[in-house]
Amino acid sequence: MVRMAILLLSVMGTQGQEELKYEAAFEKADRENKPLMIVVGASWCPACQILKRETIATMHRRGELEDVVITMVDRDQRPELAEKLMRGQTLPQVIVYKKSDGQWKRFSVVGMQSVERMRELLGRAGRLSNAVLR
């Protein structure tokens, strides 16, 4: 658990974004009308750690996640929430919810993702500029 917290802080804290629990992240996304990105993973999952350490951290450094509220859900720490969010059992799962016409629309990918695939996911949710998508 300590290792997971350190990893989350290193990913989330590098760009001035505070680490938010799911409930706080949802409220912030709703209040600020921003997409909510949820990464469901586990501390024992190598692909989850690589996704956070490389893909998400790279996108943070490049400023590509400034308009997105991000939260991490550890499947072992919050199994009930993870079960509600996940489609299937494969980890990691990246879920993006975007509010449109008063309804939350879901976009998701499963497994390890490259920066390009994450850009595609966020592009489908309508949150990245065309310059970033090129």
N, C-alpha and C positions, 0 to 999 in steps of 0.2 A: 504494500500500500504506500509506503514512504517513497519507494522507487517510482511508482506511478505518479505521485504528487509532484515529485521533482521533475519528472518528464513533462507533466502538464504545465508546470510553471515555466520550464524552459521554452516550451512551445508557445504558450499563451502570453508569457510575460515579456518576450523579446520585442514586441511591437507596441508596448504600452497598453495592451488590452488586458483587462483583469480576467482571471479565471472565473467563470460563472457556472453555478450549478444549473441543472436543467430548468428548474422552475424559474429562477431569476433570468436565465437566458430567454426563455419563452416570453416572459413579461417584457423584457427589454426589446425583443424583436417585434412584439405586438405594438408596444408604445411608440417605437421609432420607425415602424413600418419598414423593417429590414428583414431579409431572409434569415431563417434560423438553420444553421448547419449543426447537425448532431453526428458525432463520430461514436459509434458503438463498438467497443473493443474490450480487451482484457489485458492485464499486465503480463500474462504468460504468452500472449500471441505475438510472434515475431513480425508478422505483416502489419499488425496494428501499430507497433512501435516504430517501424520504418515509415509508415504512412504519416504518423505524427511528427517524427523527427526529421524526415526529409521532405516529403511532399508539402505538408501543411506549413512547416517552418519556412520552406523556400518561398511559398506564396505569401506568407506574412512579411518576410524580408523585402519582397518586391512590392508590397503594398496592395496586393490583389485581394485581400480579405478585409479591407477597411470598412466596407459597407455590408458586412455579413456578421451576424452574431453567432459565435461558436461555443459549443459546449461538448464535453466528453462524458460519455456514460460507460462506466465499467460494468460489463454484463455480470460479473461475479459480485460486485458491490450493490448493484441495483437490479436484481434479476426480474422483478415484476415490471419495472419501467422498460428494461431492455426487451422483454417479451412483447410488450405493446408496440414498441417501435420497430422491431426487426421483422423482416420477411425471410423466413428460413433461419438456419443456424450458423451460416458461414460468417466468419469475422475477417476483417472489420467490415462494418456497414456504414456508409456515409449517407445521411438522409438530409435533404434540404427541404424545408417548408417555406413557401412564399405565399403571402396573403394576397388574394386577388378577388375583387368583388365581395369582400367580407368573408371569404372562405379560404382556408389554408389548403394549398395545393402541394402535393408531395412529389419529390424527385429523389431518386436514390441510385446508388451503385453499391456493389458488393465486391469485397476483396481488395487487395492492394491496388492503389491507383497512382498513376503518374500525375504530374502537374498538368499535363495536357488533358487528361481525362477529367480531372477536377475542374479545369476551366470549362470543359464541355458541360459538365453537370451544372455549374453555376450559370453558364450561358443559357441553358435550357430554363433555368429559373429566372432568367432575365436580369442578372445582377452584374455582369461584367461588360465593360465597353468593348466595342468592336476592335479597338487597338490591342487589347489584351488577348482577344480571341484569335488574332492572326498568327 
